[in-house]
Amino acid sequence: MNILLVGDVVGKPGRQAVRDLLPGVISREGVDFTIINGENAAGGVGLTPDLAEELLSYGADVITTGNHVWDKRELVPFLDKDDRVVRPLNYPPGTPGRGAVVAASRGGVPVAVISLAGRVFSIAHLDCPFRAADAELAVLRRQARVIVVDIHAEATSEKVAMGLHLDGRVTAVIGTHTHVQTADARVLRGGTAYMTDVGMTGPQESVIGIRHDLVLQRFLTQLPVRFEVATGDVRFMACVIAVNESSGRATAIRAFNLACES
């Protein structure tokens, strides 16, 4: 089976890229299950229920999030209503929503998806993502052999460490959050597909999705600036993971970066 993970969808340009390109990618790559990181879909920060439904209607099976999951208040009750949208697992107990879900692929194979948030240079007060993943795997292994982890983190070191920590125990560990696609997609020794960052689905002619003139103004003056999503050179960045569904091990991973013409 083939699993697709689409990098951080940024604002309306990113959503339009998903609308225009995702169905063709699913068909061309023979994708059985699609995961989209949607935490920047609402104007570059956060996600709303309506936009979650929009991304699901384009072909997403599960939407992962990250540090902006709480930026839109209307999403909070939605997280308890729809298990197809997951927040990072390592938020404290009692936090709304869930950090993992098991859903069926097109062929009926159970696929577990775990969302994790890193702590290095990011949300330091979160629970340990390594220990949180270990505890969740003890439960998920009884439900699914195919397990994909989205590690939403700033530090390359933390993502690499997570990949090695989970190697042989999950199907894939794919990084999100930094919006810059890395060139290290590979299958680790234990059969886990790994990539430090899958990249961003949104405007490449920007500073990680935001109008560069506004970001430069902030850097040069150190004054508050209201950021806006850019529009130029919209790209669709993702990776497709080939999986042995019997063992749950990855056999290949390939990243791609597609131009959106509309």
C-alpha positions as CSV (number, residue, x, y, z in Angstrom):
1,M,0.0,0.0,0.0
2,N,1.0,3.6,-0.5
3,I,0.6,6.4,2.1
4,L,0.8,10.1,1.3
5,L,1.7,12.8,3.8
6,V,1.2,16.4,2.6
7,G,3.4,19.1,4.2
8,D,2.0,22.0,6.2
9,V,-0.9,23.6,4.2
10,V,-0.5,27.4,4.4
11,G,-3.6,29.6,4.0
12,K,-5.9,29.8,0.9
13,P,-3.1,29.2,-1.6
14,G,-2.1,26.0,0.1
15,R,-5.8,24.8,0.3
16,Q,-6.2,25.6,-3.4
17,A,-3.1,23.6,-4.2
18,V,-4.5,20.6,-2.3
19,R,-7.8,21.0,-4.2
20,D,-6.2,21.2,-7.6
21,L,-3.4,18.6,-7.2
22,L,-4.3,16.1,-4.5
23,P,-6.8,14.0,-6.5
24,G,-4.3,13.6,-9.4
25,V,-1.5,12.7,-7.0
26,I,-3.7,10.1,-5.3
27,S,-4.6,8.5,-8.6
28,R,-1.1,8.7,-10.2
29,E,0.7,7.4,-7.1
30,G,-1.9,4.7,-6.2
31,V,-2.3,6.3,-2.8
32,D,-4.4,4.2,-0.3
33,F,-4.3,6.6,2.6
34,T,-3.7,10.4,2.9
35,I,-2.5,12.5,5.8
36,I,-2.4,16.3,5.7
37,N,-0.8,18.6,8.2
38,G,-3.4,21.4,8.3
39,E,-2.3,23.5,11.3
40,N,-1.6,26.6,9.1
41,A,-4.6,26.3,6.8
42,A,-6.5,29.2,8.3
43,G,-4.7,32.4,7.2
44,G,-1.4,30.8,8.0
45,V,-2.1,30.1,11.7
46,G,-4.5,27.5,13.0
47,L,-7.4,25.5,11.6
48,T,-11.2,25.9,11.7
49,P,-13.9,23.2,11.5
50,D,-15.0,24.4,8.1
51,L,-11.5,24.3,6.7
52,A,-10.9,20.9,8.2
53,E,-14.0,19.7,6.4
54,E,-12.7,21.3,3.2
55,L,-9.4,19.4,3.4
56,L,-11.2,16.2,4.2
57,S,-13.4,16.7,1.2
58,Y,-10.4,16.9,-1.1
59,G,-9.2,13.5,-0.1
60,A,-7.5,13.7,3.3
61,D,-8.2,10.7,5.6
62,V,-6.5,12.3,8.7
63,I,-5.5,15.8,9.5
64,T,-2.6,16.4,11.8
65,T,-1.8,19.7,13.6
66,G,1.0,21.2,15.8
67,N,1.8,24.3,17.9
68,H,-1.0,26.4,16.2
69,V,-3.8,23.9,17.0
70,W,-5.4,26.2,19.6
71,D,-5.2,29.4,17.6
72,K,-8.8,29.2,16.4
73,R,-11.1,28.7,19.3
74,E,-13.9,27.2,17.2
75,L,-11.7,24.1,16.5
76,V,-11.5,23.1,20.2
77,P,-14.9,21.5,20.5
78,F,-14.5,20.1,17.0
79,L,-11.5,18.1,18.1
80,D,-13.8,16.1,20.5
81,K,-16.4,15.5,17.7
82,D,-14.3,14.4,14.8
83,D,-11.4,12.0,15.4
84,R,-10.1,12.5,11.8
85,V,-8.4,15.7,13.1
86,V,-5.7,15.0,15.8
87,R,-3.7,17.4,18.0
88,P,-0.3,16.6,19.3
89,L,-0.3,13.5,21.6
90,N,2.0,15.0,24.2
91,Y,-0.3,17.7,25.5
92,P,-1.2,17.0,29.1
93,P,-4.1,14.6,30.1
94,G,-7.5,16.2,29.9
95,T,-6.6,18.4,26.9
96,P,-9.5,18.4,24.3
97,G,-9.2,16.0,21.4
98,R,-6.9,13.1,20.8
99,G,-3.3,12.7,19.7
100,A,-3.7,9.5,17.7
101,V,-6.3,7.8,15.6
102,V,-6.8,4.5,13.7
103,A,-8.6,4.8,10.4
104,A,-9.1,2.4,7.5
105,S,-7.3,2.8,4.2
106,R,-9.1,2.5,0.9
107,G,-8.4,-1.3,1.0
108,G,-9.6,-1.6,4.5
109,V,-6.2,-1.8,6.2
110,P,-6.1,-0.2,9.6
111,V,-3.7,2.8,9.7
112,A,-2.7,4.5,12.9
113,V,-1.6,8.1,12.9
114,I,0.2,9.8,15.8
115,S,0.7,13.5,16.0
116,L,3.6,14.7,18.2
117,A,5.0,18.1,19.0
118,G,8.6,18.8,19.7
119,R,9.9,20.7,22.7
120,V,13.4,22.0,21.6
121,F,13.1,25.7,20.6
122,S,9.4,25.3,20.7
123,I,6.8,24.4,23.4
124,A,9.1,23.4,26.2
125,H,6.3,22.8,28.8
126,L,4.8,19.9,26.8
127,D,5.1,16.3,28.0
128,C,8.0,14.3,26.6
129,P,7.1,13.3,23.0
130,F,9.4,10.2,23.2
131,R,7.7,8.8,26.3
132,A,4.3,9.8,25.0
133,A,5.0,7.8,21.8
134,D,6.2,4.8,23.7
135,A,3.0,4.7,25.8
136,E,0.7,5.1,22.8
137,L,2.4,2.4,20.8
138,A,1.7,-0.1,23.5
139,V,-2.0,0.5,22.8
140,L,-1.9,1.1,19.0
141,R,0.0,-2.1,18.2
142,R,-3.0,-4.1,19.1
143,Q,-5.1,-2.2,16.6
144,A,-2.8,-1.6,13.6
145,R,0.5,-2.7,12.1
146,V,0.8,0.4,9.9
147,I,1.7,3.4,12.1
148,V,2.7,6.8,10.8
149,V,4.1,9.5,13.1
150,D,4.0,13.3,12.3
151,I,6.6,14.9,14.4
152,H,5.9,18.7,14.4
153,A,9.2,20.1,15.7
154,E,11.7,22.9,15.2
155,A,14.9,21.2,15.9
156,T,16.4,18.8,13.3
157,S,18.1,16.9,16.2
158,E,14.8,16.2,17.9
159,K,13.3,14.9,14.7
160,V,16.2,12.7,13.9
161,A,16.3,11.3,17.4
162,M,12.6,10.5,17.2
163,G,13.1,8.6,13.9
164,L,15.9,6.5,15.5
165,H,14.0,6.0,18.7
166,L,11.0,4.6,16.8
167,D,12.9,2.8,14.1
168,G,11.5,-0.7,13.6
169,R,8.5,0.1,15.8
170,V,6.5,2.3,13.4
171,T,6.1,2.5,9.6
172,A,7.2,6.1,9.2
173,V,8.4,9.2,11.2
174,I,7.9,12.3,9.1
175,G,8.8,15.8,10.2
176,T,6.7,18.9,9.7
177,H,6.7,22.5,11.0
178,T,9.8,24.2,9.5
179,H,8.2,24.5,6.0
180,V,11.5,23.7,4.2
181,Q,11.7,20.4,2.4
182,T,14.7,18.4,3.4
183,A,16.8,16.0,1.2
184,D,17.1,13.1,3.7
185,A,14.1,10.9,2.9
186,R,15.2,7.3,3.5
187,V,14.2,4.0,5.0
188,L,16.1,3.4,8.3
189,R,17.7,0.1,9.2
190,G,14.7,-1.2,11.1
191,G,12.2,-0.5,8.3
192,T,10.9,2.9,9.3
193,A,10.6,5.6,6.6
194,Y,12.1,8.9,7.8
195,M,12.2,12.5,6.6
196,T,13.2,15.5,8.6
197,D,10.7,17.8,7.0
198,V,8.3,17.1,4.2
199,G,8.0,20.8,3.4
200,M,5.2,23.3,2.9
201,T,2.1,23.3,0.6
202,G,1.8,27.0,0.0
203,P,3.6,30.0,-1.6
204,Q,7.3,29.4,-2.1
205,E,7.9,33.1,-2.9
206,S,7.7,34.0,0.7
207,V,9.3,33.5,4.1
208,I,7.9,30.1,5.1
209,G,4.5,31.1,3.6
210,I,4.3,34.7,4.8
211,R,4.8,37.8,2.6
212,H,8.5,38.5,2.6
213,D,8.1,42.3,2.8
214,L,6.3,42.0,6.1
215,V,8.7,39.5,7.6
216,L,11.7,41.8,6.6
217,Q,9.9,44.7,8.2
218,R,9.7,42.8,11.4
219,F,13.4,41.7,11.3
220,L,14.6,45.2,10.4
221,T,12.5,47.2,12.9
222,Q,11.7,44.6,15.6
223,L,8.3,46.2,15.8
224,P,5.0,44.2,15.7
225,V,3.8,43.5,12.2
226,R,0.6,41.9,11.1
227,F,1.6,38.9,8.9
228,E,-0.3,37.9,5.8
229,V,0.0,34.8,3.6
230,A,1.9,35.3,0.4
231,T,0.7,34.3,-3.0
232,G,3.6,33.7,-5.4
233,D,4.9,30.3,-6.7
234,V,2.5,28.0,-4.9
235,R,3.9,24.5,-4.4
236,F,2.5,21.2,-3.3
237,M,5.1,19.3,-1.1
238,A,4.5,15.8,0.1
239,C,6.1,12.4,0.4
240,V,4.7,9.0,-0.6
241,I,5.6,5.9,1.5
242,A,5.5,2.4,0.1
243,V,4.4,0.0,2.9
244,N,4.3,-3.8,3.3
245,E,0.9,-3.9,5.0
246,S,1.5,-7.3,6.5
247,S,4.6,-6.3,8.4
248,G,3.9,-2.6,8.7
249,R,7.4,-1.9,7.5
250,A,8.2,0.8,4.9
251,T,9.9,-0.4,1.7
252,A,10.5,3.0,0.1
253,I,9.9,6.8,0.5
254,R,9.9,9.5,-2.1
255,A,9.4,13.2,-1.7
256,F,8.1,15.5,-4.4
257,N,7.5,19.2,-4.9
258,L,4.9,20.1,-7.5
259,A,4.0,23.5,-9.0
260,C,0.4,24.7,-8.8
261,E,-0.6,26.4,-12.0
262,S,-3.8,28.0,-10.9
